[in-house]
Amino acid sequence: MGNTLTATEWEDQRREAMAAMPDVIAEVGLPKVLLPYQARTVKLLDGTCPVLFVEKSRRIGLTWGLAAYAVMRAGRQKAAGGMDVMYISYSREMTREFIDACAMWARAFEVAVGEVEETLFDQDDADKAINAFRIKFASGFEIMALSSAPRGLRGKQGVIIVDEAAFVDSLKELLKAALAFLMWGGQVIVCSTHDGVDNEFNAQIQDILSLKSKFQHIRIDFDQALTEGLYQRICLVTGKTWTPAAEAKWRQDIIDFYGDGADEELFCVPSLSSGAWLPAPLIEARMTVQTPVLRLELPADYMFRSRLDQASAMAPFIEELRAQLAQLDLAPQFAFGFDFARVADLTAGSLMAIEQRLKRREVLAFELRNVPGVEQKLIVRTIFEHVRSRLIGAAFDATGMGWTVAEDLGREFGLREDPEGSGIVIAVKFSEEWYRLHMPPLKVAFEDDMLALIADAEHLADIRAIKIVRGIARVPALREGSTGKKRHGDHGIAIALAHWASRLRFVEYHYQAVSRPNAGTGPTDYTDLPNEDDSGGGYRAPLGAGLRGSI
């Protein structure tokens, strides 16, 4: 991700990507005026998007694309959705640059609309309608530059664009004033590079990712912009020849220029962030379930013992597991998280019940140390068979050897290839993107008391082990532990997986055939079809086949 790629690796990626494209697409200069990420932003704004937050890299031309949208919006008649557009940034130079870009687009659009005998300007000379900080259109609407003082928005209506929002003086107060625009059909656009994890802009982004906020959000980092033609466009404008090698060198030079700030300035990772993800008192407040954690550690020579000795070593744990399962209330639905390990770390599993008011309650947890894969699958299979009629999803760590466990259990219980598919078992390959998107909702569940966990000191330490690394909550590489045996935040990851699986809701369906009177024996008589459900007639869909729905 980001500046972890070398110039050579980027060059190879771009050469392979361009080789896979048709020649007509790969040629520099043939793309449309707006680059794909600029066009997507404008299209989203031109639809039904009242509030849009954009976290972006520096100098990728997004302001230029927003200027095109501003002209299209202010140049329209009111019946076509036209309205005033107001632009706010933290510097006078940025404001002038935006108005200049709008003027360029306005002149270009004036030529286009002139062909259908319409006009954008009342004056014969468009320059008379354009000054340093305001553009007036024949529609009666304007593009105007405002100061970043919240009081400047009072009494106004229309589209408000807050550019480089993380750097304005009081973004929170500015948003409070801007959101009033929505009452009369206005629109709020907030875009920025990051300026620290504690900045109000990042707080808003985290609320969106955690679903606390209904605002819409897009993210455009440096590499995405390059992939979608940024450097090719630069070469087109400057008259240079584009090659993968030239792009790779230019990319590396930009990253080197920003140095330690590259992650934040180019790759949308807020800086100034370290330390624990959640405070211990908050975690302890959610540990209200008194069920014992099941722990199994097998002897070092377990694999070399006889089958009878192996069975004897496993029997007490299996009996205790079945006893806890027998006490479960099977009325709610369940979700399962499984963090696999074999040698250095613990395998951790968490089974969560989804209560009527959607609170997730951990009802069973286990830890396995030095337990072979076959025995791990036996343990998970025992759980699945007991709750299979109510199990809606099971997320497995599949970044290493855990993939084989997910794959084998997926054969039995249905493997879901992606979150939108069917099947119970979901193989998760951890990445920064996964953590970035799915840890914020878990944090909100802690904060809003929508999570109840089994009380356990080691599990508290595991969750506390989750740190903010490069602006993203995840478990660092360092292993730690208070019992003499190292831990690696194992149960924290199992909880994150279970919580994520619990949010991917889908419903298993089945039907029972009803015998028809005077049914014949021909090919249309369905009563003699094989019955896969021993409990009655008809066909019962296999576990995992179903219709997905959202909560």
JOWOFEN-V370792 format. One record per pair of residues at least 24 apart in sequence whose C-alpha atoms are under 7 Angstrom apart, sorted by the first residue. I is the first residue (numbers start at 0). J is the second residue. If there is no record, write none. Layout:
<<I;J> <I;J>>
This chain:
<<1;222> <1;262> <1;266> <2;254> <6;247> <6;248> <6;251> <7;247> <9;247> <10;243> <10;244> <10;247> <13;243> <14;243> <27;231> <27;235> <28;235> <33;64> <34;227> <34;228> <35;227> <37;61> <37;64> <41;65> <41;68> <49;181> <49;185> <49;186> <49;187> <50;186> <50;187> <50;188> <50;214> <50;215> <51;187> <51;188> <51;189> <51;214> <51;215> <51;216> <52;188> <52;189> <52;190> <52;215> <52;216> <52;217> <53;189> <53;190> <53;191> <53;216> <53;217> <53;218> <54;190> <54;191> <54;192> <54;217> <54;218> <54;219> <54;267> <55;191> <55;192> <55;218> <55;219> <55;220> <55;267> <56;192> <56;219> <56;220> <56;221> <56;264> <56;265> <56;266> <56;267> <57;192> <57;264> <57;265> <59;224> <59;229> <62;97> <63;100> <66;97> <66;100> <66;101> <67;101> <67;104> <70;101> <70;104> <70;105> <73;140> <73;141> <73;142> <74;119> <74;136> <74;138> <74;140> <75;138> <76;138> <82;140> <82;157> <82;158> <83;140> <83;141> <83;142> <83;156> <83;157> <83;158> <84;141> <84;142> <84;143> <84;157> <84;158> <84;159> <85;142> <85;143> <85;144> <85;145> <85;158> <85;159> <85;160> <86;143> <86;144> <86;145> <86;159> <86;160> <86;161> <87;144> <87;145> <87;146> <87;147> <87;160> <87;161> <87;162> <88;147> <88;161> <88;162> <88;163> <88;164> <88;167> <89;147> <89;166> <89;167> <94;144> <95;131> <95;132> <98;131> <98;132> <102;129> <149;173> <149;176> <152;176> <152;177> <156;180> <156;185> <157;185> <157;186> <158;185> <158;186> <158;187> <159;186> <159;187> <159;188> <160;187> <160;188> <160;189> <161;188> <161;189> <161;190> <162;189> <162;190> <162;191> <163;190> <163;191> <163;192> <164;189> <164;190> <164;191> <164;200> <165;191> <165;192> <165;193> <165;194> <165;198> <165;199> <165;200> <170;199> <171;199> <192;264> <192;267> <193;263> <193;264> <193;267> <193;268> <193;269> <194;269> <194;270> <195;269> <195;270> <195;271> <196;269> <196;270> <196;271> <196;272> <196;470> <205;439> <208;436> <208;439> <209;439> <209;440> <209;443> <210;440> <220;265> <220;266> <220;267> <221;265> <221;266> <268;469> <268;470> <269;469> <269;470> <270;469> <270;470> <272;467> <272;468> <272;469> <272;470> <273;466> <273;467> <273;468> <274;466> <274;467> <275;463> <275;464> <275;465> <275;466> <275;467> <276;463> <276;465> <276;466> <276;467> <276;472> <277;463> <279;463> <282;459> <285;445> <285;448> <285;450> <285;451> <285;452> <286;451> <286;452> <286;453> <286;454> <287;451> <287;452> <287;453> <287;454> <288;451> <288;452> <288;453> <288;454> <289;453> <289;454> <290;453> <292;364> <292;365> <293;364> <293;365> <293;366> <294;365> <294;366> <294;367> <295;366> <295;367> <295;368> <296;367> <296;368> <296;369> <296;370> <297;368> <297;369> <297;370> <329;386> <331;389> <332;389> <332;390> <332;391> <333;389> <333;390> <333;391> <334;390> <334;391> <334;392> <334;393> <334;497> <334;500> <334;501> <335;392> <335;393> <335;394> <335;497> <335;500> <336;393> <336;394> <336;395> <336;493> <336;494> <336;496> <336;497> <337;394> <337;395> <337;396> <337;493> <337;496> <338;395> <338;396> <338;489> <338;492> <338;493> <339;396> <339;401> <341;369> <341;370> <341;371> <342;369> <344;486> <344;487> <345;486> <345;489> <346;489> <347;489> <347;490> <347;493> <348;493> <349;493> <349;494> <349;497> <350;497> <351;497> <358;449> <358;450> <359;449> <359;450> <359;451> <360;450> <360;451> <360;452> <361;451> <361;452> <361;453> <376;404> <391;423> <391;504> <391;505> <392;423> <392;424> <392;500> <392;501> <393;423> <393;424> <393;425> <393;497> <393;500> <394;424> <394;425> <394;426> <394;427> <394;496> <394;497> <394;500> <395;425> <395;426> <395;427> <396;426> <396;427> <396;428> <397;426> <397;427> <397;428> <398;428> <398;429> <402;426> <412;542> <412;543> <413;542> <413;543> <418;503> <421;543> <421;544> <421;545> <422;542> <422;543> <422;544> <423;543> <434;471> <434;472> <434;473> <435;471> <437;499> <438;472> <441;495> <441;498> <458;490> <461;487> <461;488> <461;489> <461;490> <461;491> <462;488> <462;491> <464;488> <504;547> <504;548> <504;549> <504;550> <505;545> <505;546> <505;547> <505;548> <506;545> <506;546> <506;547> <507;543> <507;544> <507;545> <507;546> <508;540> <508;545> <509;538> <509;539> <509;540> <510;537> <510;538> <510;539> <511;535> <511;536> <511;537> <511;538> <512;536> <512;537>>
